[in-house]
Amino acid sequence: MNGVWTFKEKKPKVKSSDKQYFLNSILTQIVVRIIIQEKGEVCLPFENISSNLIRGNIDAFILKVLQEQDRYGYEIIKSILRKSGNAYELKEPSLYTSLKRLEKEHYIQSYWGDESLGARRKYYHITSDGIEYLHRAILQWRSAQKIISKVLMGGTKNG
Amino acid sequence: MDELKQYVDSLFSHQKASSETADLKDEIYSNMLARKRSGATGLSGS
């Protein structure tokens, strides 16, 4: 496929303790496909999210935790998990895809932090456009929630 | 080079090198390192 490449799960030669970690990490659980688009944009289209409702709000989830403070990727995942009461864990491929999209739309900006413990961390900052988008997303969710509740939880008389 | 770094490199072994993939590789590596150091193999229930 032109412009598309894939890589499959590798089996690196590692110690058994690390192997368990690798096996459990998201990047070894999946076959990740990275599409390098013509403009050099990277997206990770893999999704493993059970609920379309949740999937449709991932961008807003990310903006919400970035509204509190700038965070790097793993912090974003942890924050969303914590806010959901350990009920929802954002998968890393979805995270990177959303971050790319949000940055392209100028809802967030990224910058590299100081190299910490041997790795440089990429931090994300919400922009004023991102805050506006988040407010709109919250309003839309409230409207959708009302409609869904009326239909699903309402009475059955007269349809 | 540590094994996690080697592992992340191996994920990109078939990818043509570019500044964008290098940045993505660094980002993935730092996030996986943070996850590993937090002691979480998977976050659920942690």
N, CA and C atoms of all chains as a GROMACS GRO file, in nm:
protein
  615
    1MET      N    1   0.084  -0.119   0.000
    1MET     CA    2   0.000   0.000   0.000
    1MET      C    3   0.088   0.124   0.000
    2ASN      N    4   0.059   0.213  -0.089
    2ASN     CA    5   0.141   0.332  -0.100
    2ASN      C    6   0.117   0.424   0.019
    3GLY      N    7   0.225   0.466   0.082
    3GLY     CA    8   0.214   0.559   0.194
    3GLY      C    9   0.168   0.496   0.323
    4VAL      N   10   0.149   0.368   0.321
    4VAL     CA   11   0.102   0.302   0.443
    4VAL      C   12   0.201   0.194   0.481
    5TRP      N   13   0.232   0.191   0.605
    5TRP     CA   14   0.318   0.082   0.648
    5TRP      C   15   0.262   0.026   0.778
    6THR      N   16   0.299  -0.094   0.803
    6THR     CA   17   0.249  -0.158   0.924
    6THR      C   18   0.364  -0.222   0.996
    7PHE      N   19   0.346  -0.238   1.124
    7PHE     CA   20   0.439  -0.325   1.192
    7PHE      C   21   0.362  -0.415   1.286
    8LYS      N   22   0.409  -0.535   1.297
    8LYS     CA   23   0.340  -0.631   1.380
    8LYS      C   24   0.414  -0.647   1.512
    9GLU      N   25   0.345  -0.711   1.601
    9GLU     CA   26   0.403  -0.730   1.733
    9GLU      C   27   0.538  -0.798   1.723
   10LYS      N   28   0.634  -0.736   1.788
   10LYS     CA   29   0.768  -0.791   1.786
   10LYS      C   30   0.787  -0.880   1.908
   11LYS      N   31   0.884  -0.964   1.900
   11LYS     CA   32   0.920  -1.045   2.016
   11LYS      C   33   1.066  -1.016   2.050
   12PRO      N   34   1.089  -0.901   2.116
   12PRO     CA   35   1.227  -0.865   2.146
   12PRO      C   36   1.286  -0.960   2.249
   13LYS      N   37   1.416  -0.974   2.240
   13LYS     CA   38   1.484  -1.059   2.338
   13LYS      C   39   1.504  -0.978   2.465
   14VAL      N   40   1.424  -1.007   2.563
   14VAL     CA   41   1.431  -0.931   2.687
   14VAL      C   42   1.422  -1.026   2.804
   15LYS      N   43   1.454  -0.972   2.921
   15LYS     CA   44   1.445  -1.052   3.042
   15LYS      C   45   1.298  -1.084   3.069
   16SER      N   46   1.276  -1.192   3.144
   16SER     CA   47   1.138  -1.234   3.166
   16SER      C   48   1.057  -1.128   3.239
   17SER      N   49   1.119  -1.054   3.333
   17SER     CA   50   1.045  -0.951   3.405
   17SER      C   51   1.000  -0.840   3.310
   18ASP      N   52   1.089  -0.801   3.222
   18ASP     CA   53   1.053  -0.699   3.126
   18ASP      C   54   0.955  -0.754   3.023
   19LYS      N   55   0.970  -0.882   2.991
   19LYS     CA   56   0.882  -0.942   2.891
   19LYS      C   57   0.736  -0.932   2.936
   20GLN      N   58   0.713  -0.953   3.067
   20GLN     CA   59   0.577  -0.943   3.118
   20GLN      C   60   0.524  -0.801   3.097
   21TYR      N   61   0.611  -0.705   3.120
   21TYR     CA   62   0.571  -0.566   3.100
   21TYR      C   63   0.537  -0.540   2.953
   22PHE      N   64   0.626  -0.587   2.867
   22PHE     CA   65   0.604  -0.565   2.724
   22PHE      C   66   0.473  -0.630   2.680
   23LEU      N   67   0.451  -0.751   2.728
   23LEU     CA   68   0.330  -0.822   2.686
   23LEU      C   69   0.207  -0.747   2.728
   24ASN      N   70   0.215  -0.681   2.843
   24ASN     CA   71   0.098  -0.611   2.893
   24ASN      C   72   0.086  -0.470   2.840
   25SER      N   73   0.191  -0.421   2.781
   25SER     CA   74   0.183  -0.283   2.733
   25SER      C   75   0.096  -0.278   2.609
   26ILE      N   76   0.038  -0.165   2.593
   26ILE     CA   77  -0.056  -0.151   2.482
   26ILE      C   78   0.010  -0.172   2.348
   27LEU      N   79   0.134  -0.133   2.340
   27LEU     CA   80   0.201  -0.143   2.211
   27LEU      C   81   0.236  -0.285   2.174
   28THR      N   82   0.231  -0.377   2.270
   28THR     CA   83   0.256  -0.516   2.235
   28THR      C   84   0.127  -0.595   2.228
   29GLN      N   85   0.018  -0.536   2.273
   29GLN     CA   86  -0.110  -0.606   2.266
   29GLN      C   87  -0.171  -0.595   2.127
   30ILE      N   88  -0.123  -0.504   2.051
   30ILE     CA   89  -0.193  -0.472   1.927
   30ILE      C   90  -0.101  -0.477   1.807
   31VAL      N   91  -0.163  -0.484   1.694
   31VAL     CA   92  -0.091  -0.458   1.570
   31VAL      C   93  -0.118  -0.312   1.538
   32VAL      N   94  -0.014  -0.233   1.552
   32VAL     CA   95  -0.030  -0.090   1.533
   32VAL      C   96  -0.004  -0.056   1.387
   33ARG      N   97  -0.093   0.016   1.330
   33ARG     CA   98  -0.071   0.064   1.194
   33ARG      C   99  -0.048   0.214   1.200
   34ILE      N  100   0.059   0.257   1.146
   34ILE     CA  101   0.085   0.400   1.140
   34ILE      C  102   0.079   0.444   0.995
   35ILE      N  103  -0.004   0.538   0.970
   35ILE     CA  104  -0.017   0.589   0.834
   35ILE      C  105   0.055   0.723   0.827
   36ILE      N  106   0.153   0.726   0.743
   36ILE     CA  107   0.220   0.852   0.718
   36ILE      C  108   0.150   0.917   0.600
   37GLN      N  109   0.078   1.020   0.626
   37GLN     CA  110   0.003   1.084   0.520
   37GLN      C  111   0.096   1.174   0.439
   38GLU      N  112   0.046   1.221   0.330
   38GLU     CA  113   0.130   1.294   0.236
   38GLU      C  114   0.199   1.413   0.300
   39LYS      N  115   0.132   1.477   0.394
   39LYS     CA  116   0.192   1.594   0.456
   39LYS      C  117   0.282   1.557   0.574
   40GLY      N  118   0.304   1.430   0.589
   40GLY     CA  119   0.392   1.387   0.698
   40GLY      C  120   0.321   1.377   0.830
   41GLU      N  121   0.187   1.386   0.827
   41GLU     CA  122   0.113   1.375   0.952
   41GLU      C  123   0.105   1.229   0.991
   42VAL      N  124   0.107   1.206   1.120
   42VAL     CA  125   0.104   1.068   1.168
   42VAL      C  126  -0.027   1.046   1.241
   43CYS      N  127  -0.094   0.939   1.209
   43CYS     CA  128  -0.209   0.905   1.290
   43CYS      C  129  -0.208   0.755   1.315
   44LEU      N  130  -0.264   0.718   1.427
   44LEU     CA  131  -0.269   0.579   1.467
   44LEU      C  132  -0.416   0.539   1.469
   45PRO      N  133  -0.465   0.474   1.366
   45PRO     CA  134  -0.608   0.454   1.353
   45PRO      C  135  -0.665   0.341   1.439
   46PHE      N  136  -0.578   0.267   1.505
   46PHE     CA  137  -0.629   0.155   1.581
   46PHE      C  138  -0.717   0.204   1.696
   47GLU      N  139  -0.830   0.141   1.712
   47GLU     CA  140  -0.919   0.174   1.823
   47GLU      C  141  -0.962   0.044   1.891
   48ASN      N  142  -0.967   0.046   2.018
   48ASN     CA  143  -1.019  -0.069   2.090
   48ASN      C  144  -1.106  -0.020   2.203
   49ILE      N  145  -1.206   0.055   2.167
   49ILE     CA  146  -1.291   0.116   2.267
   49ILE      C  147  -1.431   0.061   2.249
   50SER      N  148  -1.487   0.015   2.356
   50SER     CA  149  -1.614  -0.056   2.345
   50SER      C  150  -1.730   0.036   2.315
   51SER      N  151  -1.724   0.157   2.364
   51SER     CA  152  -1.841   0.242   2.354
   51SER      C  153  -1.821   0.356   2.255
   52ASN      N  154  -1.914   0.365   2.159
   52ASN     CA  155  -1.909   0.478   2.067
   52ASN      C  156  -1.931   0.610   2.139
   53LEU      N  157  -2.012   0.604   2.245
   53LEU     CA  158  -2.037   0.724   2.322
   53LEU      C  159  -1.908   0.780   2.380
   54ILE      N  160  -1.828   0.690   2.435
   54ILE     CA  161  -1.701   0.733   2.494
   54ILE      C  162  -1.605   0.778   2.385
   55ARG      N  163  -1.598   0.699   2.279
   55ARG     CA  164  -1.505   0.732   2.171
   55ARG      C  165  -1.530   0.872   2.116
   56GLY      N  166  -1.656   0.909   2.112
   56GLY     CA  167  -1.690   1.040   2.059
   56GLY      C  168  -1.654   1.155   2.150
   57ASN      N  169  -1.609   1.123   2.269
   57ASN     CA  170  -1.577   1.229   2.365
   57ASN      C  171  -1.431   1.229   2.410
   58ILE      N  172  -1.349   1.151   2.342
   58ILE     CA  173  -1.209   1.142   2.382
   58ILE      C  174  -1.139   1.278   2.374
   59ASP      N  175  -1.164   1.351   2.268
   59ASP     CA  176  -1.101   1.482   2.254
   59ASP      C  177  -1.137   1.572   2.372
   60ALA      N  178  -1.264   1.567   2.409
   60ALA     CA  179  -1.309   1.650   2.521
   60ALA      C  180  -1.246   1.602   2.652
   61PHE      N  181  -1.233   1.471   2.668
   61PHE     CA  182  -1.167   1.418   2.788
   61PHE      C  183  -1.026   1.475   2.801
   62ILE      N  184  -0.955   1.470   2.690
   62ILE     CA  185  -0.816   1.518   2.692
   62ILE      C  186  -0.811   1.667   2.723
   63LEU      N  187  -0.899   1.743   2.658
   63LEU     CA  188  -0.900   1.888   2.684
   63LEU      C  189  -0.935   1.918   2.829
   64LYS      N  190  -1.025   1.838   2.883
   64LYS     CA  191  -1.066   1.859   3.022
   64LYS      C  192  -0.948   1.845   3.119
   65VAL      N  193  -0.867   1.742   3.102
   65VAL     CA  194  -0.755   1.724   3.196
   65VAL      C  195  -0.642   1.823   3.165
   66LEU      N  196  -0.636   1.870   3.041
   66LEU     CA  197  -0.535   1.972   3.010
   66LEU      C  198  -0.578   2.110   3.059
   67GLN      N  199  -0.708   2.127   3.081
   67GLN     CA  200  -0.756   2.255   3.133
   67GLN      C  201  -0.704   2.277   3.275
   68GLU      N  202  -0.681   2.169   3.346
   68GLU     CA  203  -0.630   2.178   3.483
   68GLU      C  204  -0.483   2.218   3.485
   69GLN      N  205  -0.406   2.154   3.398
   69GLN     CA  206  -0.263   2.185   3.389
   69GLN      C  207  -0.205   2.117   3.266
   70ASP      N  208  -0.089   2.164   3.226
   70ASP     CA  209  -0.019   2.098   3.115
   70ASP      C  210   0.021   1.957   3.160
   71ARG      N  211   0.011   1.864   3.068
   71ARG     CA  212   0.045   1.726   3.102
   71ARG      C  213   0.113   1.659   2.983
   72TYR      N  214   0.187   1.552   3.013
   72TYR     CA  215   0.242   1.469   2.905
   72TYR      C  216   0.152   1.346   2.890
   73GLY      N  217   0.176   1.269   2.787
   73GLY     CA  218   0.083   1.163   2.748
   73GLY      C  219   0.039   1.069   2.858
   74TYR      N  220   0.135   1.013   2.928
   74TYR     CA  221   0.099   0.915   3.030
   74TYR      C  222   0.019   0.981   3.144
   75GLU      N  223   0.051   1.108   3.172
   75GLU     CA  224  -0.025   1.180   3.274
   75GLU      C  225  -0.170   1.199   3.230
   76ILE      N  226  -0.188   1.223   3.101
   76ILE     CA  227  -0.324   1.240   3.048
   76ILE      C  228  -0.404   1.110   3.069
   77ILE      N  229  -0.341   0.998   3.036
   77ILE     CA  230  -0.409   0.869   3.053
   77ILE      C  231  -0.444   0.846   3.200
   78LYS      N  232  -0.348   0.873   3.288
   78LYS     CA  233  -0.372   0.853   3.431
   78LYS      C  234  -0.483   0.943   3.483
   79SER      N  235  -0.483   1.068   3.438
   79SER     CA  236  -0.582   1.164   3.485
   79SER      C  237  -0.723   1.124   3.442
   80ILE      N  238  -0.735   1.080   3.317
   80ILE     CA  239  -0.866   1.038   3.268
   80ILE      C  240  -0.913   0.913   3.344
   81LEU      N  241  -0.820   0.823   3.367
   81LEU     CA  242  -0.855   0.702   3.443
   81LEU      C  243  -0.904   0.739   3.583
   82ARG      N  244  -0.833   0.831   3.645
   82ARG     CA  245  -0.869   0.872   3.782
   82ARG      C  246  -1.005   0.942   3.782
   83LYS      N  247  -1.026   1.031   3.686
   83LYS     CA  248  -1.152   1.104   3.681
   83LYS      C  249  -1.271   1.011   3.654
   84SER      N  250  -1.243   0.902   3.583
   84SER     CA  251  -1.352   0.809   3.551
   84SER      C  252  -1.376   0.709   3.664
   85GLY      N  253  -1.304   0.725   3.773
   85GLY     CA  254  -1.319   0.629   3.883
   85GLY      C  255  -1.265   0.492   3.845
   86ASN      N  256  -1.156   0.493   3.771
   86ASN     CA  257  -1.092   0.369   3.722
   86ASN      C  258  -1.181   0.290   3.627
   87ALA      N  259  -1.279   0.357   3.568
   87ALA     CA  260  -1.372   0.285   3.480
   87ALA      C  261  -1.330   0.290   3.334
   88TYR      N  262  -1.250   0.389   3.298
   88TYR     CA  263  -1.214   0.403   3.157
   88TYR      C  264  -1.066   0.436   3.141
   89GLU      N  265  -0.998   0.350   3.067
   89GLU     CA  266  -0.857   0.374   3.039
   89GLU      C  267  -0.840   0.404   2.890
   90LEU      N  268  -0.795   0.523   2.864
   90LEU     CA  269  -0.769   0.562   2.725
   90LEU      C  270  -0.648   0.485   2.674
   91LYS      N  271  -0.665   0.421   2.559
   91LYS     CA  272  -0.554   0.345   2.501
   91LYS      C  273  -0.457   0.439   2.431
   92GLU      N  274  -0.331   0.400   2.435
   92GLU     CA  275  -0.227   0.488   2.383
   92GLU      C  276  -0.244   0.523   2.234
   93PRO      N  277  -0.277   0.428   2.149
   93PRO     CA  278  -0.296   0.467   2.008
   93PRO      C  279  -0.405   0.572   1.991
   94SER      N  280  -0.512   0.559   2.070
   94SER     CA  281  -0.619   0.660   2.064
   94SER      C  282  -0.569   0.793   2.116
   95LEU      N  283  -0.486   0.788   2.219
   95LEU     CA  284  -0.430   0.911   2.274
   95LEU      C  285  -0.350   0.986   2.169
   96TYR      N  286  -0.257   0.916   2.104
   96TYR     CA  287  -0.172   0.983   2.006
   96TYR      C  288  -0.252   1.036   1.888
   97THR      N  289  -0.352   0.960   1.847
   97THR     CA  290  -0.437   1.005   1.736
   97THR      C  291  -0.511   1.133   1.774
   98SER      N  292  -0.568   1.134   1.894
   98SER     CA  293  -0.643   1.253   1.937
   98SER      C  294  -0.552   1.373   1.955
   99LEU      N  295  -0.435   1.348   2.013
   99LEU     CA  296  -0.342   1.460   2.034
   99LEU      C  297  -0.302   1.524   1.901
  100LYS      N  298  -0.275   1.439   1.803
  100LYS     CA  299  -0.240   1.490   1.670
  100LYS      C  300  -0.353   1.575   1.614
  101ARG      N  301  -0.476   1.521   1.627
  101ARG     CA  302  -0.592   1.593   1.572
  101ARG      C  303  -0.613   1.727   1.644
  102LEU      N  304  -0.604   1.722   1.777
  102LEU     CA  305  -0.627   1.844   1.855
  102LEU      C  306  -0.521   1.951   1.826
  103GLU      N  307  -0.399   1.905   1.805
  103GLU     CA  308  -0.291   2.000   1.776
  103GLU      C  309  -0.311   2.061   1.636
  104LYS      N  310  -0.354   1.977   1.543
  104LYS     CA  311  -0.378   2.026   1.407
  104LYS      C  312  -0.489   2.130   1.405
  105GLU      N  313  -0.588   2.111   1.493
  105GLU     CA  314  -0.700   2.205   1.501
  105GLU      C  315  -0.669   2.326   1.589
  106HIS      N  316  -0.547   2.330   1.642
  106HIS     CA  317  -0.500   2.440   1.727
  106HIS      C  318  -0.575   2.447   1.860
  107TYR      N  319  -0.625   2.332   1.904
  107TYR     CA  320  -0.689   2.329   2.035
  107TYR      C  321  -0.587   2.304   2.146
  108ILE      N  322  -0.474   2.250   2.108
  108ILE     CA  323  -0.364   2.230   2.203
  108ILE      C  324  -0.233   2.266   2.134
  109GLN      N  325  -0.132   2.292   2.217
  109GLN     CA  326   0.003   2.313   2.167
  109GLN      C  327   0.095   2.220   2.245
  110SER      N  328   0.199   2.174   2.179
  110SER     CA  329   0.292   2.085   2.247
  110SER      C  330   0.428   2.150   2.261
  111TYR      N  331   0.499   2.106   2.359
  111TYR     CA  332   0.637   2.151   2.378
  111TYR      C  333   0.714   2.041   2.452
  112TRP      N  334   0.841   2.037   2.430
  112TRP     CA  335   0.923   1.936   2.495
  112TRP      C  336   0.969   1.987   2.631
  113GLY      N  337   0.952   1.904   2.731
  113GLY     CA  338   1.000   1.939   2.865
  113GLY      C  339   1.146   1.902   2.879
  114ASP      N  340   1.199   1.932   2.995
  114ASP     CA  341   1.336   1.893   3.022
  114ASP      C  342   1.346   1.741   3.022
  115GLU      N  343   1.463   1.694   2.983
  115GLU     CA  344   1.483   1.549   2.984
  115GLU      C  345   1.475   1.501   3.128
  116SER      N  346   1.380   1.414   3.151
  116SER     CA  347   1.358   1.368   3.288
  116SER      C  348   1.384   1.219   3.297
  117LEU      N  349   1.477   1.182   3.382
  117LEU     CA  350   1.506   1.040   3.405
  117LEU      C  351   1.534   0.967   3.274
  118GLY      N  352   1.609   1.032   3.188
  118GLY     CA  353   1.655   0.966   3.067
  118GLY      C  354   1.564   0.973   2.947
  119ALA      N  355   1.454   1.047   2.958
  119ALA     CA  356   1.364   1.057   2.843
  119ALA      C  357   1.302   1.196   2.841
  120ARG      N  358   1.296   1.254   2.723
  120ARG     CA  359   1.233   1.386   2.713
  120ARG      C  360   1.083   1.368   2.698
  121ARG      N  361   1.012   1.446   2.773
  121ARG     CA  362   0.866   1.433   2.774
  121ARG      C  363   0.802   1.544   2.692
  122LYS      N  364   0.700   1.506   2.617
  122LYS     CA  365   0.628   1.603   2.536
  122LYS      C  366   0.502   1.645   2.611
  123TYR      N  367   0.496   1.772   2.642
  123TYR     CA  368   0.383   1.824   2.718
  123TYR      C  369   0.282   1.892   2.625
  124TYR      N  370   0.158   1.893   2.671
  124TYR     CA  371   0.052   1.956   2.593
  124TYR      C  372  -0.017   2.064   2.676
  125HIS      N  373  -0.049   2.172   2.607
  125HIS     CA  374  -0.110   2.289   2.670
  125HIS      C  375  -0.238   2.323   2.594
  126ILE      N  376  -0.346   2.344   2.666
  126ILE     CA  377  -0.472   2.379   2.598
  126ILE      C  378  -0.469   2.527   2.557
  127THR      N  379  -0.520   2.555   2.440
  127THR     CA  380  -0.525   2.694   2.390
  127THR      C  381  -0.662   2.754   2.420
  128SER      N  382  -0.677   2.882   2.391
  128SER     CA  383  -0.808   2.945   2.412
  128SER      C  384  -0.913   2.882   2.319
  129ASP      N  385  -0.872   2.846   2.198
  129ASP     CA  386  -0.964   2.775   2.108
  129ASP      C  387  -1.004   2.640   2.168
  130GLY      N  388  -0.909   2.575   2.232
  130GLY     CA  389  -0.937   2.446   2.295
  130GLY      C  390  -1.036   2.459   2.409
  131ILE      N  391  -1.022   2.568   2.486
  131ILE     CA  392  -1.116   2.591   2.598
  131ILE      C  393  -1.257   2.614   2.542
  132GLU      N  394  -1.264   2.693   2.435
  132GLU     CA  395  -1.396   2.716   2.373
  132GLU      C  396  -1.456   2.585   2.323
  133TYR      N  397  -1.374   2.504   2.259
  133TYR     CA  398  -1.421   2.374   2.207
  133TYR      C  399  -1.472   2.287   2.322
  134LEU      N  400  -1.397   2.288   2.432
  134LEU     CA  401  -1.437   2.208   2.548
  134LEU      C  402  -1.573   2.254   2.601
  135HIS      N  403  -1.592   2.384   2.612
  135HIS     CA  404  -1.720   2.436   2.660
  135HIS      C  405  -1.834   2.394   2.567
  136ARG      N  406  -1.808   2.401   2.437
  136ARG     CA  407  -1.911   2.359   2.341
  136ARG      C  408  -1.940   2.209   2.356
  137ALA      N  409  -1.835   2.132   2.374
  137ALA     CA  410  -1.852   1.986   2.388
  137ALA      C  411  -1.934   1.952   2.511
  138ILE      N  412  -1.913   2.027   2.619
  138ILE     CA  413  -1.989   2.002   2.743
  138ILE      C  414  -2.136   2.036   2.720
  139LEU      N  415  -2.161   2.149   2.654
  139LEU     CA  416  -2.300   2.188   2.624
  139LEU      C  417  -2.368   2.085   2.534
  140GLN      N  418  -2.294   2.038   2.434
  140GLN     CA  419  -2.350   1.938   2.343
  140GLN      C  420  -2.380   1.808   2.417
  141TRP      N  421  -2.291   1.772   2.508
  141TRP     CA  422  -2.313   1.650   2.585
  141TRP      C  423  -2.438   1.662   2.672
  142ARG      N  424  -2.456   1.779   2.734
  142ARG     CA  425  -2.575   1.798   2.818
  142ARG      C  426  -2.702   1.788   2.735
  143SER      N  427  -2.699   1.846   2.616
  143SER     CA  428  -2.816   1.839   2.528
  143SER      C  429  -2.843   1.695   2.486
  144ALA      N  430  -2.737   1.626   2.447
  144ALA     CA  431  -2.753   1.487   2.403
  144ALA      C  432  -2.802   1.399   2.518
  145GLN      N  433  -2.748   1.427   2.637
  145GLN     CA  434  -2.786   1.348   2.755
  145GLN      C  435  -2.936   1.363   2.782
  146LYS      N  436  -2.987   1.487   2.770
  146LYS     CA  437  -3.130   1.511   2.793
  146LYS      C  438  -3.214   1.434   2.692
  147ILE      N  439  -3.175   1.441   2.566
  147ILE     CA  440  -3.251   1.374   2.460
  147ILE      C  441  -3.250   1.222   2.482
  148ILE      N  442  -3.133   1.168   2.507
  148ILE     CA  443  -3.121   1.023   2.526
  148ILE      C  444  -3.202   0.979   2.648
  149SER      N  445  -3.195   1.058   2.755
  149SER     CA  446  -3.271   1.023   2.876
  149SER      C  447  -3.420   1.026   2.849
  150LYS      N  448  -3.465   1.128   2.776
  150LYS     CA  449  -3.608   1.138   2.747
  150LYS      C  450  -3.655   1.016   2.669
  151VAL      N  451  -3.576   0.976   2.572
  151VAL     CA  452  -3.617   0.866   2.487
  151VAL      C  453  -3.606   0.732   2.560
  152LEU      N  454  -3.493   0.710   2.623
  152LEU     CA  455  -3.470   0.578   2.683
  152LEU      C  456  -3.535   0.561   2.819
  153MET      N  457  -3.545   0.668   2.894
  153MET     CA  458  -3.595   0.655   3.030
  153MET      C  459  -3.739   0.704   3.045
  154GLY      N  460  -3.793   0.763   2.938
  154GLY     CA  461  -3.928   0.816   2.946
  154GLY      C  462  -4.035   0.708   2.943
  155GLY      N  463  -4.160   0.753   2.959
  155GLY     CA  464  -4.271   0.660   2.959
  155GLY      C  465  -4.297   0.604   2.820
  156THR      N  466  -4.382   0.503   2.816
  156THR     CA  467  -4.411   0.438   2.689
  156THR      C  468  -4.546   0.477   2.631
  157LYS      N  469  -4.625   0.555   2.708
  157LYS     CA  470  -4.758   0.592   2.661
  157LYS      C  471  -4.751   0.670   2.531
  158ASN      N  472  -4.834   0.633   2.439
  158ASN     CA  473  -4.842   0.701   2.309
  158ASN      C  474  -4.707   0.705   2.236
  159GLY      N  475  -4.630   0.602   2.253
  159GLY     CA  476  -4.504   0.593   2.182
  159GLY      C  477  -4.399   0.682   2.240
  160MET      N  478   2.228   0.101   2.544
  160MET     CA  479   2.088   0.138   2.522
  160MET      C  480   1.998   0.041   2.601
  161ASP      N  481   1.900   0.095   2.673
  161ASP     CA  482   1.819   0.005   2.753
  161ASP      C  483   1.720  -0.072   2.665
  162GLU      N  484   1.667  -0.177   2.725
  162GLU     CA  485   1.584  -0.270   2.646
  162GLU      C  486   1.453  -0.207   2.602
  163LEU      N  487   1.399  -0.120   2.684
  163LEU     CA  488   1.275  -0.054   2.644
  163LEU      C  489   1.298   0.035   2.521
  164LYS      N  490   1.410   0.105   2.523
  164LYS     CA  491   1.446   0.190   2.409
  164LYS      C  492   1.462   0.104   2.283
  165GLN      N  493   1.528  -0.010   2.301
  165GLN     CA  494   1.547  -0.101   2.187
  165GLN      C  495   1.411  -0.150   2.136
  166TYR      N  496   1.324  -0.176   2.229
  166TYR     CA  497   1.191  -0.225   2.191
  166TYR      C  498   1.116  -0.120   2.109
  167VAL      N  499   1.118   0.005   2.157
  167VAL     CA  500   1.049   0.111   2.084
  167VAL      C  501   1.114   0.130   1.946
  168ASP      N  502   1.246   0.125   1.943
  168ASP     CA  503   1.315   0.134   1.813
  168ASP      C  504   1.269   0.025   1.719
  169SER      N  505   1.252  -0.096   1.774
  169SER     CA  506   1.213  -0.209   1.688
  169SER      C  507   1.074  -0.189   1.628
  170LEU      N  508   0.989  -0.114   1.700
  170LEU     CA  509   0.854  -0.087   1.648
  170LEU      C  510   0.860   0.000   1.522
  171PHE      N  511   0.967   0.077   1.514
  171PHE     CA  512   0.981   0.168   1.401
  171PHE      C  513   1.085   0.121   1.300
  172SER      N  514   1.124  -0.004   1.314
  172SER     CA  515   1.236  -0.052   1.232
  172SER      C  516   1.208  -0.051   1.082
  173HIS      N  517   1.080  -0.058   1.046
  173HIS     CA  518   1.046  -0.058   0.904
  173HIS      C  519   1.007   0.080   0.854
  174GLN      N  520   1.020   0.177   0.941
  174GLN     CA  521   0.977   0.312   0.904
  174GLN      C  522   1.096   0.396   0.862
  175LYS      N  523   1.076   0.469   0.753
  175LYS     CA  524   1.180   0.559   0.707
  175LYS      C  525   1.200   0.669   0.812
  176ALA      N  526   1.325   0.696   0.843
  176ALA     CA  527   1.354   0.794   0.947
  176ALA      C  528   1.312   0.934   0.905
  177SER      N  529   1.250   1.005   0.996
  177SER     CA  530   1.216   1.145   0.973
  177SER      C  531   1.209   1.212   1.110
  178SER      N  532   1.208   1.342   1.108
  178SER     CA  533   1.204   1.413   1.237
  178SER      C  534   1.072   1.385   1.309
  179GLU      N  535   0.967   1.368   1.230
  179GLU     CA  536   0.836   1.344   1.292
  179GLU      C  537   0.829   1.207   1.359
  180THR      N  538   0.882   1.106   1.291
  180THR     CA  539   0.880   0.973   1.352
  180THR      C  540   0.977   0.968   1.470
  181ALA      N  541   1.086   1.043   1.461
  181ALA     CA  542   1.181   1.046   1.573
  181ALA      C  543   1.114   1.108   1.695
  182ASP      N  544   1.038   1.214   1.673
  182ASP     CA  545   0.965   1.277   1.784
  182ASP      C  546   0.861   1.182   1.842
  183LEU      N  547   0.788   1.115   1.754
  183LEU     CA  548   0.686   1.022   1.801
  183LEU      C  549   0.750   0.908   1.879
  184LYS      N  550   0.863   0.862   1.831
  184LYS     CA  551   0.935   0.754   1.899
  184LYS      C  552   0.978   0.800   2.039
  185ASP      N  553   1.031   0.919   2.047
  185ASP     CA  554   1.072   0.973   2.177
  185ASP      C  555   0.952   0.986   2.271
  186GLU      N  556   0.841   1.032   2.214
  186GLU     CA  557   0.722   1.051   2.297
  186GLU      C  558   0.670   0.917   2.348
  187ILE      N  559   0.662   0.820   2.260
  187ILE     CA  560   0.615   0.686   2.300
  187ILE      C  561   0.709   0.628   2.405
  188TYR      N  562   0.839   0.643   2.382
  188TYR     CA  563   0.937   0.590   2.477
  188TYR      C  564   0.922   0.654   2.615
  189SER      N  565   0.910   0.786   2.618
  189SER     CA  566   0.900   0.852   2.749
  189SER      C  567   0.772   0.814   2.821
  190ASN      N  568   0.664   0.795   2.746
  190ASN     CA  569   0.538   0.755   2.810
  190ASN      C  570   0.543   0.611   2.860
  191MET      N  571   0.605   0.523   2.780
  191MET     CA  572   0.618   0.384   2.825
  191MET      C  573   0.711   0.374   2.946
  192LEU      N  574   0.815   0.458   2.946
  192LEU     CA  575   0.907   0.459   3.059
  192LEU      C  576   0.835   0.508   3.185
  193ALA      N  577   0.753   0.612   3.170
  193ALA     CA  578   0.676   0.663   3.284
  193ALA      C  579   0.580   0.557   3.336
  194ARG      N  580   0.517   0.486   3.243
  194ARG     CA  581   0.424   0.379   3.284
  194ARG      C  582   0.499   0.268   3.357
  195LYS      N  583   0.613   0.233   3.304
  195LYS     CA  584   0.692   0.126   3.366
  195LYS      C  585   0.738   0.168   3.506
  196ARG      N  586   0.783   0.293   3.517
  196ARG     CA  587   0.833   0.340   3.648
  196ARG      C  588   0.722   0.355   3.749
  197SER      N  589   0.600   0.374   3.700
  197SER     CA  590   0.487   0.384   3.793
  197SER      C  591   0.448   0.246   3.845
  198GLY      N  592   0.504   0.144   3.782
  198GLY     CA  593   0.476   0.008   3.827
  198GLY      C  594   0.352  -0.050   3.765
  199ALA      N  595   0.295   0.023   3.670
  199ALA     CA  596   0.171  -0.024   3.607
  199ALA      C  597   0.202  -0.098   3.479
  200THR      N  598   0.157  -0.221   3.469
  200THR     CA  599   0.166  -0.292   3.342
  200THR      C  600   0.044  -0.260   3.259
  201GLY      N  601  -0.063  -0.238   3.326
  201GLY     CA  602  -0.186  -0.186   3.266
  201GLY      C  603  -0.242  -0.095   3.372
  202LEU      N  604  -0.307   0.009   3.335
  202LEU     CA  605  -0.348   0.105   3.436
  202LEU      C  606  -0.471   0.064   3.512
  203SER      N  607  -0.557  -0.012   3.450
  203SER     CA  608  -0.683  -0.045   3.514
  203SER      C  609  -0.656  -0.113   3.647
  204GLY      N  610  -0.719  -0.060   3.746
  204GLY     CA  611  -0.705  -0.119   3.878
  204GLY      C  612  -0.582  -0.073   3.951
  205SER      N  613  -0.500   0.010   3.887
  205SER     CA  614  -0.380   0.057   3.955
  205SER      C  615  -0.411   0.177   4.043
   0.00000   0.00000   0.00000
